[in-house]
Amino acid sequence: MPLETYLAGVVQNEIGDNAPAEALKAQIVAARTHALTLLLNNKHKTDGYDLCNSTHCQVYKGKYLLNEQILQAVYECASEVLFYNGNLAETTYHSCCGGKTEAADIIWKGKPIDYLKGVTCLNAVNSFDLSKEKDARAWIDKPLAEEEMSSWERGALSWHKSISLNQLSKNAGLSSISRIEILQRGSSGRITKVKLIGNETISLNSEYQIRQVFGNLLSSFFYIEGPYQIANGTVIIIPKPNIKIKGRGAGHGVGMCQVGALRMARKGTKYEEILQHYYPGTTINKDWIDD
């Protein structure tokens, strides 16, 4: 399958066919760069194919739903990819950051990446230190939905979830949990370290693991409703039988925020500026085939 045909199908499912043209083009360039990076890394070498159709690579559900707007956007930014210091950039992206994107090394514990350090997505968030529990809760409670937003954007921006204490214990592999300790939040508000204390103690040290154990949450930017205490920087919660969770954002929070890209495009921002905002210091390269 030609790469450009594949990209049209990816964009259809990643950001939607009703997105403004500039958001579509930003998504296409990010998806093209990401696809090439995956291909170069041979992620599915032993599987007998190049790319899968899930979020492990990029969501792809076929080309039969493509419309003229998407095909035109692919044509207008054909062959464009992002480079940083002479190499393909790692253009990871996610549905919704919730206010700020997160640094790649905070989420995935690797080396810092200059163009994936985290940026402000909504200016109002600059009045909040989302690494602090009080500010994270206040920001999550703040109404943010805008009239132009689609239902999926609203659902990614603000959400609720509940999980029984018994189910949480089961998910964590414990017979009981008497105390939850939140040890660290990133600058985006995402929780990256949690300790669950019960018959045994278990530490959750990645945002993905935290999301899964707490019931397949949209993101790890959340708080547990009810009273809490703070001791030496650790947030201490004595959980109730039914744990109510309020959260913001969807996905890991690294790289381009799709909801943010849509918002910027609706305000007239060009796709080159959108990409520069989320991947600062990168450059668009149209001649990569000859490099």
PASEBA-1860 file (N, C-alpha, C; in nm, 3 decimals):
! residues 291
1> MPLETYLA> 0.084/-0.119/0.000/0.000/0.000/0.000/0.088/0.125/0.000 ~ 0.059/0.223/-0.085/0.136/0.348/-0.084/0.126/0.418/0.051 ~ 0.235/0.478/0.094/0.238/0.546/0.224/0.131/0.653/0.234 ~ 0.110/0.731/0.127/0.013/0.841/0.133/-0.130/0.790/0.149 ~ -0.161/0.675/0.089/-0.294/0.614/0.105/-0.313/0.568/0.249 ~ -0.209/0.507/0.304/-0.212/0.464/0.444/-0.236/0.583/0.536 ~ -0.166/0.693/0.511/-0.177/0.811/0.596/-0.318/0.868/0.595 ~ -0.381/0.869/0.478/-0.518/0.920/0.469/-0.611/0.840/0.559
9> GVVQNEIG> -0.591/0.708/0.564/-0.672/0.624/0.652/-0.641/0.645/0.798 ~ -0.514/0.669/0.830/-0.475/0.696/0.969/-0.539/0.824/1.019 ~ -0.529/0.930/0.941/-0.581/1.060/0.983/-0.732/1.054/1.005 ~ -0.801/0.979/0.920/-0.946/0.961/0.933/-0.982/0.915/1.074 ~ -0.902/0.822/1.128/-0.934/0.762/1.257/-0.866/0.830/1.374 ~ -0.757/0.900/1.350/-0.684/0.962/1.459/-0.741/1.098/1.499 ~ -0.784/1.177/1.402/-0.830/1.312/1.436/-0.966/1.345/1.376 ~ -1.017/1.260/1.287/-1.152/1.278/1.234/-1.156/1.350/1.100
17> DNAPAEAL> -1.256/1.315/1.018/-1.263/1.373/0.884/-1.325/1.511/0.881 ~ -1.380/1.557/0.994/-1.439/1.691/0.999/-1.344/1.795/1.057 ~ -1.221/1.757/1.080/-1.123/1.849/1.137/-1.089/1.959/1.038 ~ -1.054/2.079/1.087/-1.008/2.186/0.998/-0.886/2.140/0.918 ~ -0.869/2.194/0.799/-0.762/2.151/0.709/-0.624/2.161/0.772 ~ -0.599/2.268/0.849/-0.465/2.285/0.907/-0.437/2.181/1.016 ~ -0.540/2.140/1.088/-0.523/2.033/1.187/-0.498/1.900/1.117 ~ -0.570/1.877/1.006/-0.548/1.755/0.928/-0.404/1.747/0.879
25> KAQIVAAR> -0.353/1.858/0.827/-0.217/1.858/0.773/-0.113/1.838/0.884 ~ -0.136/1.900/1.000/-0.045/1.878/1.113/-0.044/1.731/1.152 ~ -0.163/1.670/1.156/-0.172/1.528/1.191/-0.105/1.441/1.084 ~ -0.122/1.476/0.958/-0.062/1.398/0.849/0.090/1.400/0.858 ~ 0.148/1.518/0.879/0.295/1.527/0.888/0.346/1.449/1.009 ~ 0.277/1.462/1.122/0.318/1.388/1.242/0.305/1.238/1.219 ~ 0.194/1.195/1.158/0.171/1.053/1.134/0.269/0.996/1.032 ~ 0.301/1.074/0.928/0.397/1.028/0.828/0.536/1.009/0.892
33> THALTLLL> 0.576/1.107/0.971/0.706/1.098/1.038/0.710/0.980/1.134 ~ 0.601/0.963/1.208/0.593/0.853/1.304/0.598/0.718/1.233 ~ 0.525/0.707/1.122/0.523/0.582/1.046/0.662/0.546/0.995 ~ 0.733/0.644/0.943/0.868/0.619/0.891/0.964/0.579/1.003 ~ 0.948/0.642/1.119/1.030/0.605/1.234/1.005/0.460/1.275 ~ 0.877/0.420/1.277/0.842/0.282/1.310/0.898/0.184/1.207 ~ 0.889/0.221/1.081/0.941/0.134/0.975/1.093/0.117/0.987 ~ 1.162/0.226/1.016/1.307/0.219/1.030/1.348/0.134/1.150
41> NNKHKTDG> 1.263/0.134/1.253/1.293/0.056/1.374/1.247/-0.089/1.364 ~ 1.180/-0.125/1.252/1.134/-0.263/1.229/1.055/-0.320/1.346 ~ 0.958/-0.244/1.393/0.882/-0.285/1.511/0.815/-0.422/1.494 ~ 0.771/-0.454/1.372/0.700/-0.580/1.349/0.777/-0.673/1.256 ~ 0.908/-0.666/1.263/0.993/-0.745/1.174/0.962/-0.894/1.184 ~ 0.943/-0.944/1.305/0.919/-1.088/1.323/0.774/-1.128/1.300 ~ 0.686/-1.029/1.280/0.544/-1.058/1.261/0.505/-1.076/1.114 ~ 0.594/-1.039/1.024/0.565/-1.056/0.883/0.492/-0.941/0.818
49> YDLCNSTH> 0.484/-0.827/0.888/0.423/-0.708/0.829/0.495/-0.585/0.883 ~ 0.467/-0.470/0.821/0.540/-0.348/0.855/0.482/-0.274/0.975 ~ 0.349/-0.254/0.974/0.281/-0.176/1.077/0.151/-0.244/1.116 ~ 0.111/-0.229/1.242/-0.020/-0.281/1.284/-0.122/-0.168/1.277 ~ -0.249/-0.202/1.298/-0.356/-0.102/1.282/-0.413/-0.053/1.414 ~ -0.337/-0.071/1.524/-0.382/-0.027/1.655/-0.297/0.089/1.704 ~ -0.325/0.135/1.825/-0.248/0.246/1.881/-0.103/0.207/1.907 ~ -0.070/0.078/1.903/0.070/0.037/1.915/0.153/0.102/1.806
57> CQVYKGKY> 0.096/0.112/1.686/0.158/0.187/1.575/0.074/0.312/1.552 ~ -0.030/0.298/1.468/-0.125/0.407/1.448/-0.258/0.344/1.407 ~ -0.369/0.404/1.451/-0.501/0.348/1.423/-0.532/0.359/1.274 ~ -0.561/0.244/1.212/-0.595/0.241/1.069/-0.709/0.142/1.049 ~ -0.818/0.188/0.986/-0.935/0.102/0.966/-0.973/0.089/0.819 ~ -0.880/0.114/0.731/-0.907/0.098/0.589/-0.924/0.230/0.517 ~ -0.929/0.222/0.384/-0.936/0.342/0.301/-1.074/0.369/0.243 ~ -1.171/0.283/0.273/-1.302/0.295/0.210/-1.383/0.414/0.259
65> LLNEQILQ> -1.344/0.474/0.371/-1.420/0.587/0.426/-1.359/0.723/0.390 ~ -1.254/0.725/0.312/-1.183/0.849/0.285/-1.270/0.950/0.211 ~ -1.254/1.077/0.248/-1.328/1.182/0.178/-1.231/1.278/0.111 ~ -1.288/1.367/0.031/-1.207/1.457/-0.050/-1.123/1.552/0.034 ~ -1.176/1.595/0.149/-1.102/1.689/0.234/-0.972/1.627/0.284 ~ -0.977/1.501/0.325/-0.857/1.434/0.374/-0.757/1.413/0.261 ~ -0.805/1.368/0.147/-0.717/1.345/0.033/-0.649/1.474/-0.012 ~ -0.724/1.586/-0.007/-0.667/1.714/-0.043/-0.559/1.756/0.056
73> AVYECASE> -0.584/1.733/0.185/-0.486/1.767/0.288/-0.358/1.686/0.271 ~ -0.373/1.557/0.239/-0.255/1.472/0.215/-0.176/1.526/0.097 ~ -0.246/1.567/-0.008/-0.180/1.620/-0.128/-0.104/1.749/-0.096 ~ -0.164/1.837/-0.015/-0.104/1.968/0.011/0.022/1.960/0.096 ~ 0.038/1.855/0.172/0.162/1.841/0.252/0.235/1.712/0.216 ~ 0.223/1.672/0.091/0.282/1.546/0.045/0.432/1.540/0.074 ~ 0.474/1.426/0.126/0.616/1.394/0.150/0.679/1.470/0.267 ~ 0.605/1.557/0.333/0.664/1.638/0.440/0.678/1.556/0.569
81> VLFYNGNL> 0.796/1.564/0.628/0.823/1.500/0.756/0.898/1.597/0.846 ~ 0.904/1.567/0.974/0.976/1.651/1.068/1.114/1.593/1.099 ~ 1.213/1.681/1.096/1.350/1.642/1.128/1.399/1.724/1.248 ~ 1.493/1.667/1.321/1.560/1.739/1.429/1.708/1.701/1.425 ~ 1.793/1.800/1.408/1.938/1.777/1.400/1.974/1.671/1.295 ~ 1.908/1.678/1.180/1.942/1.590/1.070/1.881/1.452/1.073 ~ 1.797/1.424/1.173/1.733/1.292/1.184/1.582/1.307/1.194 ~ 1.511/1.201/1.158/1.367/1.200/1.176/1.333/1.224/1.323
89> AETTYHSC> 1.238/1.311/1.347/1.193/1.336/1.484/1.100/1.224/1.529 ~ 1.090/1.206/1.659/0.995/1.110/1.716/0.865/1.184/1.742 ~ 0.776/1.181/1.644/0.655/1.265/1.651/0.538/1.190/1.713 ~ 0.555/1.150/1.836/0.445/1.088/1.908/0.335/1.191/1.931 ~ 0.212/1.144/1.946/0.099/1.234/1.968/-0.007/1.161/2.051 ~ -0.107/1.234/2.094/-0.209/1.177/2.181/-0.339/1.254/2.164 ~ -0.447/1.206/2.222/-0.578/1.268/2.203/-0.591/1.404/2.270 ~ -0.556/1.411/2.399/-0.578/1.536/2.473/-0.484/1.544/2.592
97> CGGKTEAA> -0.408/1.652/2.600/-0.314/1.667/2.712/-0.385/1.713/2.840 ~ -0.492/1.791/2.825/-0.563/1.841/2.941/-0.517/1.978/2.987 ~ -0.427/2.041/2.912/-0.379/2.174/2.949/-0.233/2.194/2.918 ~ -0.151/2.093/2.951/-0.008/2.095/2.922/0.034/1.958/2.872 ~ 0.125/1.955/2.775/0.181/1.826/2.735/0.292/1.789/2.833 ~ 0.334/1.663/2.830/0.432/1.613/2.927/0.565/1.581/2.859 ~ 0.672/1.591/2.934/0.805/1.557/2.884/0.815/1.406/2.862 ~ 0.876/1.367/2.750/0.886/1.225/2.717/0.960/1.146/2.824
105> DIIWKGKP> 1.066/1.203/2.882/1.145/1.129/2.980/1.070/1.108/3.111 ~ 0.972/1.192/3.139/0.890/1.173/3.260/0.795/1.055/3.240 ~ 0.740/1.042/3.121/0.645/0.935/3.093/0.714/0.802/3.068 ~ 0.822/0.803/2.989/0.885/0.678/2.947/1.022/0.653/3.008 ~ 1.067/0.740/3.097/1.188/0.718/3.178/1.317/0.708/3.097 ~ 1.317/0.752/2.972/1.439/0.749/2.893/1.514/0.880/2.905 ~ 1.601/0.905/2.808/1.675/1.030/2.806/1.584/1.145/2.763 ~ 1.606/1.266/2.814/1.526/1.381/2.770/1.541/1.404/2.620
113> IDYLKGVT> 1.431/1.440/2.556/1.430/1.473/2.413/1.398/1.621/2.401 ~ 1.486/1.696/2.338/1.476/1.842/2.336/1.340/1.893/2.288 ~ 1.284/1.830/2.187/1.159/1.879/2.128/1.035/1.811/2.188 ~ 1.055/1.728/2.291/0.943/1.664/2.361/0.953/1.690/2.511 ~ 0.970/1.818/2.545/0.985/1.854/2.686/0.854/1.897/2.751 ~ 0.751/1.912/2.675/0.623/1.955/2.729/0.600/2.103/2.706 ~ 0.481/2.137/2.658/0.447/2.276/2.628/0.308/2.308/2.681 ~ 0.281/2.437/2.693/0.148/2.483/2.734/0.051/2.471/2.617
121> CLNAVNSF> -0.063/2.414/2.643/-0.166/2.398/2.540/-0.278/2.499/2.560 ~ -0.310/2.529/2.684/-0.410/2.630/2.718/-0.344/2.733/2.810 ~ -0.345/2.859/2.770/-0.273/2.962/2.846/-0.321/2.974/2.990 ~ -0.449/2.947/3.014/-0.503/2.960/3.149/-0.435/2.867/3.248 ~ -0.374/2.759/3.198/-0.312/2.662/3.287/-0.183/2.717/3.350 ~ -0.129/2.824/3.294/-0.004/2.878/3.346/-0.017/2.933/3.488 ~ -0.139/2.953/3.534/-0.161/2.999/3.671/-0.164/2.882/3.770 ~ -0.147/2.761/3.720/-0.155/2.641/3.804/-0.024/2.562/3.795
129> DLSKEKDA> 0.021/2.510/3.908/0.133/2.417/3.911/0.075/2.277/3.920 ~ 0.059/2.212/3.806/-0.012/2.084/3.802/0.064/1.970/3.868 ~ 0.189/1.993/3.905/0.262/1.889/3.979/0.222/1.887/4.126 ~ 0.146/1.989/4.168/0.097/1.998/4.306/-0.048/1.952/4.313 ~ -0.082/1.875/4.413/-0.214/1.815/4.424/-0.326/1.918/4.426 ~ -0.310/2.024/4.504/-0.415/2.125/4.515/-0.443/2.190/4.381 ~ -0.338/2.228/4.309/-0.356/2.293/4.179/-0.409/2.195/4.075 ~ -0.363/2.071/4.080/-0.413/1.970/3.985/-0.563/1.951/4.002
137> RAWIDKPL> -0.609/1.943/4.125/-0.752/1.927/4.151/-0.831/2.049/4.105 ~ -0.778/2.167/4.133/-0.847/2.290/4.094/-0.858/2.301/3.942 ~ -0.752/2.263/3.871/-0.754/2.270/3.724/-0.851/2.168/3.665 ~ -0.851/2.048/3.720/-0.944/1.945/3.671/-1.089/1.989/3.691 ~ -1.115/2.063/3.798/-1.251/2.109/3.827/-1.293/2.229/3.742 ~ -1.200/2.294/3.676/-1.228/2.416/3.600/-1.298/2.382/3.467 ~ -1.415/2.443/3.439/-1.483/2.419/3.310/-1.398/2.472/3.194 ~ -1.379/2.389/3.092/-1.293/2.428/2.981/-1.355/2.408/2.843
145> AEEEMSSW> -1.462/2.332/2.833/-1.519/2.298/2.703/-1.559/2.424/2.626 ~ -1.533/2.422/2.496/-1.568/2.533/2.408/-1.677/2.489/2.312 ~ -1.755/2.585/2.264/-1.872/2.556/2.182/-1.838/2.475/2.058 ~ -1.721/2.501/1.998/-1.685/2.435/1.873/-1.642/2.290/1.891 ~ -1.620/2.248/2.014/-1.567/2.114/2.039/-1.669/2.006/2.007 ~ -1.620/1.897/1.950/-1.704/1.780/1.923/-1.725/1.702/2.053 ~ -1.812/1.604/2.048/-1.840/1.524/2.168/-1.716/1.447/2.213 ~ -1.636/1.396/2.117/-1.518/1.320/2.159/-1.414/1.411/2.223
153> ERGALSWH> -1.404/1.536/2.175/-1.311/1.631/2.236/-1.353/1.662/2.379 ~ -1.482/1.685/2.400/-1.532/1.714/2.534/-1.509/1.595/2.628 ~ -1.532/1.475/2.576/-1.514/1.356/2.657/-1.369/1.331/2.695 ~ -1.278/1.373/2.608/-1.135/1.358/2.638/-1.086/1.466/2.734 ~ -1.148/1.583/2.727/-1.105/1.696/2.808/-1.143/1.679/2.954 ~ -1.260/1.621/2.980/-1.307/1.608/3.118/-1.388/1.479/3.132 ~ -1.360/1.400/3.234/-1.428/1.272/3.248/-1.435/1.227/3.394 ~ -1.524/1.133/3.418/-1.542/1.073/3.550/-1.534/0.921/3.538
161> KSISLNQL> -1.493/0.857/3.645/-1.484/0.712/3.648/-1.497/0.667/3.793 ~ -1.549/0.549/3.813/-1.552/0.492/3.948/-1.503/0.348/3.942 ~ -1.445/0.304/4.050/-1.396/0.167/4.060/-1.411/0.123/4.205 ~ -1.455/0.002/4.226/-1.468/-0.047/4.364/-1.329/-0.075/4.421 ~ -1.320/-0.065/4.551/-1.192/-0.093/4.617/-1.152/-0.239/4.595 ~ -1.252/-0.326/4.593/-1.224/-0.468/4.567/-1.163/-0.488/4.429 ~ -1.218/-0.418/4.328/-1.167/-0.433/4.192/-1.027/-0.374/4.180 ~ -1.005/-0.260/4.245/-0.872/-0.200/4.244/-0.770/-0.296/4.305
169> SKNAGLSS> -0.807/-0.357/4.417/-0.718/-0.454/4.482/-0.688/-0.570/4.389 ~ -0.791/-0.620/4.322/-0.774/-0.731/4.229/-0.682/-0.692/4.114 ~ -0.704/-0.573/4.058/-0.620/-0.526/3.948/-0.473/-0.516/3.988 ~ -0.451/-0.480/4.114/-0.314/-0.462/4.164/-0.251/-0.592/4.212 ~ -0.332/-0.699/4.218/-0.280/-0.827/4.267/-0.271/-0.834/4.418 ~ -0.354/-0.755/4.486/-0.355/-0.753/4.632/-0.489/-0.805/4.683 ~ -0.490/-0.855/4.806/-0.617/-0.899/4.864/-0.690/-0.784/4.931 ~ -0.617/-0.678/4.964/-0.680/-0.560/5.026/-0.591/-0.438/5.007
177> ISRIEILQ> -0.654/-0.321/5.008/-0.582/-0.193/5.003/-0.640/-0.102/5.110 ~ -0.555/-0.052/5.197/-0.601/0.036/5.304/-0.554/0.180/5.286 ~ -0.461/0.199/5.193/-0.403/0.333/5.177/-0.346/0.349/5.036 ~ -0.370/0.466/4.978/-0.316/0.501/4.847/-0.225/0.621/4.864 ~ -0.104/0.612/4.813/-0.009/0.724/4.820/0.028/0.768/4.679 ~ 0.003/0.894/4.650/0.044/0.952/4.522/0.178/1.020/4.545 ~ 0.282/0.968/4.481/0.418/1.013/4.509/0.468/1.119/4.412 ~ 0.415/1.120/4.289/0.469/1.214/4.191/0.368/1.242/4.080
185> RGSSGRIT> 0.360/1.370/4.045/0.289/1.415/3.925/0.389/1.487/3.836 ~ 0.373/1.472/3.704/0.454/1.547/3.611/0.402/1.689/3.597 ~ 0.467/1.769/3.515/0.425/1.908/3.496/0.290/1.918/3.427 ~ 0.246/1.809/3.361/0.114/1.807/3.297/0.005/1.765/3.394 ~ 0.043/1.730/3.516/-0.052/1.681/3.615/-0.066/1.530/3.616 ~ -0.007/1.463/3.519/-0.018/1.318/3.513/0.057/1.252/3.629 ~ -0.011/1.159/3.692/0.049/1.085/3.802/0.144/0.982/3.744 ~ 0.267/0.980/3.793/0.367/0.887/3.740/0.420/0.789/3.844
193> KVKLIGNE> 0.386/0.811/3.972/0.428/0.717/4.076/0.319/0.708/4.182 ~ 0.277/0.585/4.210/0.174/0.559/4.311/0.217/0.438/4.394 ~ 0.184/0.442/4.521/0.207/0.326/4.607/0.072/0.282/4.664 ~ 0.042/0.154/4.651/-0.080/0.096/4.707/-0.040/0.008/4.825 ~ -0.097/0.038/4.941/-0.058/-0.030/5.064/-0.177/-0.108/5.119 ~ -0.157/-0.236/5.144/-0.262/-0.322/5.199/-0.199/-0.440/5.268 ~ -0.244/-0.561/5.231/-0.180/-0.680/5.286/-0.033/-0.688/5.243 ~ -0.005/-0.626/5.129/0.131/-0.605/5.081/0.138/-0.464/5.025
201> TISLNSEY> 0.257/-0.423/4.983/0.273/-0.291/4.921/0.320/-0.310/4.778 ~ 0.254/-0.238/4.687/0.293/-0.244/4.547/0.315/-0.102/4.495 ~ 0.418/-0.084/4.415/0.447/0.047/4.355/0.412/0.044/4.207 ~ 0.344/0.148/4.161/0.312/0.166/4.020/0.398/0.281/3.971 ~ 0.487/0.254/3.877/0.588/0.353/3.840/0.581/0.400/3.695 ~ 0.465/0.383/3.632/0.447/0.437/3.497/0.303/0.483/3.481 ~ 0.284/0.586/3.399/0.148/0.637/3.381/0.057/0.531/3.319 ~ 0.111/0.448/3.230/0.028/0.345/3.167/-0.016/0.241/3.270
209> QIRQVFGN> 0.076/0.198/3.353/0.044/0.100/3.457/-0.061/0.156/3.553 ~ -0.046/0.282/3.589/-0.143/0.347/3.678/-0.281/0.349/3.614 ~ -0.288/0.386/3.488/-0.416/0.390/3.417/-0.482/0.253/3.415 ~ -0.404/0.149/3.389/-0.460/0.014/3.380/-0.511/-0.034/3.515 ~ -0.432/-0.017/3.618/-0.469/-0.068/3.751/-0.592/0.004/3.805 ~ -0.604/0.133/3.777/-0.718/0.209/3.827/-0.842/0.196/3.737 ~ -0.839/0.103/3.644/-0.960/0.074/3.567/-0.958/0.123/3.425 ~ -0.841/0.116/3.359/-0.829/0.155/3.218/-0.871/0.301/3.198
217> LLSSFFYI> -0.811/0.390/3.273/-0.845/0.532/3.267/-0.796/0.594/3.137 ~ -0.862/0.703/3.095/-0.822/0.774/2.974/-0.683/0.833/2.987 ~ -0.648/0.880/3.106/-0.514/0.933/3.131/-0.482/0.917/3.279 ~ -0.358/0.947/3.316/-0.322/0.942/3.458/-0.329/1.080/3.522 ~ -0.391/1.176/3.451/-0.415/1.309/3.508/-0.553/1.305/3.573 ~ -0.556/1.270/3.700/-0.683/1.254/3.771/-0.661/1.277/3.920 ~ -0.772/1.286/3.992/-0.765/1.283/4.137/-0.877/1.195/4.190 ~ -0.857/1.144/4.310/-0.958/1.062/4.377/-1.041/1.155/4.465
225> EGPYQIAN> -1.170/1.156/4.442/-1.258/1.245/4.516/-1.260/1.209/4.665 ~ -1.275/1.313/4.748/-1.279/1.292/4.891/-1.159/1.351/4.962 ~ -1.152/1.333/5.093/-1.043/1.393/5.171/-0.907/1.329/5.141 ~ -0.804/1.410/5.164/-0.668/1.361/5.148/-0.577/1.440/5.241 ~ -0.461/1.387/5.267/-0.360/1.455/5.347/-0.229/1.458/5.268 ~ -0.144/1.554/5.301/-0.013/1.561/5.239/0.094/1.558/5.348 ~ 0.186/1.464/5.336/0.296/1.451/5.432/0.427/1.438/5.356 ~ 0.515/1.536/5.373/0.645/1.536/5.305/0.631/1.521/5.153
233> GTVIIIPK> 0.530/1.587/5.099/0.510/1.586/4.955/0.429/1.469/4.902 ~ 0.399/1.372/4.987/0.321/1.256/4.946/0.173/1.278/4.976 ~ 0.089/1.254/4.877/-0.056/1.266/4.894/-0.108/1.133/4.948 ~ -0.174/1.138/5.061/-0.221/1.016/5.128/-0.373/1.012/5.125 ~ -0.427/0.901/5.076/-0.572/0.884/5.064/-0.612/0.752/5.129 ~ -0.712/0.758/5.217/-0.771/0.636/5.273/-0.893/0.606/5.188 ~ -0.887/0.504/5.103/-0.993/0.482/5.004/-1.124/0.432/5.063 ~ -1.232/0.475/5.001/-1.365/0.427/5.036/-1.396/0.301/4.956
241> PNIKIKGR> -1.503/0.228/4.994/-1.537/0.106/4.919/-1.561/0.131/4.770 ~ -1.616/0.248/4.738/-1.634/0.286/4.598/-1.552/0.411/4.571 ~ -1.451/0.399/4.486/-1.358/0.508/4.460/-1.407/0.588/4.339 ~ -1.431/0.717/4.361/-1.474/0.804/4.252/-1.355/0.886/4.202 ~ -1.338/0.885/4.072/-1.223/0.949/4.008/-1.270/1.057/3.912 ~ -1.204/1.171/3.917/-1.232/1.279/3.822/-1.103/1.310/3.748 ~ -1.109/1.315/3.615/-0.987/1.331/3.539/-0.998/1.426/3.422 ~ -0.884/1.446/3.360/-0.873/1.537/3.246/-0.770/1.480/3.148
249> GAGHGVGM> -0.799/1.491/3.019/-0.704/1.447/2.918/-0.722/1.301/2.881 ~ -0.661/1.264/2.766/-0.667/1.126/2.717/-0.534/1.094/2.649 ~ -0.474/0.983/2.692/-0.346/0.944/2.635/-0.229/0.980/2.724 ~ -0.109/0.950/2.675/0.013/0.968/2.755/0.054/1.114/2.773 ~ 0.008/1.203/2.686/0.036/1.346/2.703/0.164/1.395/2.640 ~ 0.234/1.310/2.563/0.362/1.350/2.503/0.342/1.388/2.356 ~ 0.406/1.495/2.314/0.399/1.536/2.174/0.274/1.615/2.142 ~ 0.225/1.601/2.020/0.112/1.682/1.976/-0.018/1.639/2.042
257> CQVGALRM> -0.089/1.736/2.096/-0.222/1.716/2.152/-0.323/1.737/2.039 ~ -0.399/1.635/2.005/-0.493/1.646/1.894/-0.603/1.748/1.923 ~ -0.655/1.749/2.044/-0.756/1.849/2.079/-0.696/1.989/2.070 ~ -0.573/2.004/2.114/-0.506/2.133/2.105/-0.481/2.175/1.962 ~ -0.442/2.079/1.876/-0.420/2.109/1.734/-0.550/2.154/1.668 ~ -0.660/2.089/1.702/-0.790/2.128/1.649/-0.826/2.269/1.693 ~ -0.801/2.298/1.820/-0.832/2.431/1.874/-0.750/2.538/1.804 ~ -0.622/2.513/1.785/-0.534/2.610/1.718/-0.578/2.632/1.573
265> ARKGTKYE> -0.613/2.524/1.505/-0.655/2.535/1.365/-0.784/2.616/1.353 ~ -0.875/2.597/1.447/-1.001/2.673/1.443/-0.977/2.822/1.464 ~ -0.868/2.855/1.529/-0.835/2.995/1.552/-0.748/3.053/1.440 ~ -0.725/2.974/1.335/-0.653/3.024/1.219/-0.505/2.993/1.214 ~ -0.456/2.910/1.304/-0.313/2.877/1.306/-0.279/2.780/1.193 ~ -0.171/2.806/1.121/-0.127/2.719/1.013/-0.062/2.592/1.069 ~ -0.065/2.487/0.987/-0.015/2.359/1.036/0.133/2.362/1.070 ~ 0.211/2.443/0.998/0.353/2.454/1.031/0.373/2.510/1.172
273> EILQHYYP> 0.289/2.607/1.211/0.298/2.665/1.345/0.250/2.566/1.451 ~ 0.148/2.489/1.418/0.099/2.387/1.512/0.210/2.287/1.541 ~ 0.275/2.241/1.436/0.384/2.144/1.453/0.501/2.203/1.531 ~ 0.533/2.328/1.503/0.643/2.394/1.573/0.610/2.414/1.721 ~ 0.482/2.435/1.751/0.441/2.451/1.891/0.462/2.322/1.970 ~ 0.419/2.211/1.912/0.425/2.084/1.986/0.559/2.012/1.973 ~ 0.634/2.042/1.867/0.767/1.982/1.849/0.869/2.094/1.826 ~ 0.892/2.179/1.926/0.977/2.297/1.907/1.120/2.262/1.865
281> GTTINKDW> 1.169/2.336/1.766/1.304/2.314/1.719/1.315/2.218/1.602 ~ 1.205/2.150/1.568/1.206/2.061/1.452/1.184/2.143/1.325 ~ 1.217/2.085/1.211/1.196/2.151/1.083/1.128/2.055/0.986 ~ 1.048/2.111/0.896/0.982/2.031/0.793/1.080/2.003/0.680 ~ 1.090/1.878/0.642/1.181/1.835/0.535/1.099/1.766/0.426 ~ 1.107/1.816/0.304/1.036/1.756/0.191/1.126/1.666/0.107 ~ 1.255/1.668/0.134/1.351/1.597/0.050/1.415/1.478/0.120 ~ 1.343/1.419/0.216/1.400/1.311/0.296/1.430/1.186/0.215
289> IDD> 1.360/1.165/0.103/1.382/1.044/0.023/1.524/1.041/-0.032 ~ 1.578/1.161/-0.058/1.712/1.170/-0.116/1.821/1.181/-0.011 ~ 1.781/1.191/0.118/1.882/1.210/0.224/1.965/1.084/0.243
END
